[in-house]
Amino acid sequence: MMLAPVCLQCGKPVGPEPDGLQLAFGRFCSRACARAFRARPVEVTCSVCGKKFLLPGPVTREGPPYFCSGVCLESGAADKTSARRSG
């Protein structure tokens, strides 16, 4: 017995749209829920100090290096520059 998919944003059952297409491969019940899901803040980890902080979506947790402050950004840029010079 297969369970009906539910919307990742609101939890309502997900069904096909009237034209037969499914929103975002059947993960959302409406375009409004799809937009709200992509706009929600995502917790990421600073690439320098390890502090967890929120970024406005859409971002990926494993995406590019993230920095929690200007100090960490400068430190990360300095590390990258020194690695290029030595390698």
Sequence and secondary structure as in RCSB ss.txt:
>XXXX:A:sequence
MMLAPVCLQCGKPVGPEPDGLQLAFGRFCSRACARAFRARPVEVTCSVCGKKFLLPGPVTREGPPYFCSGVCLES
GAADKTSARRSG
>XXXX:A:secstr
     B TTT  B    TTS  GGGGT SSHHHHHHHHHS EEEE TTT  EEEE SS  TTSS   SSHHHHHH
HHHHHHHHHHH 
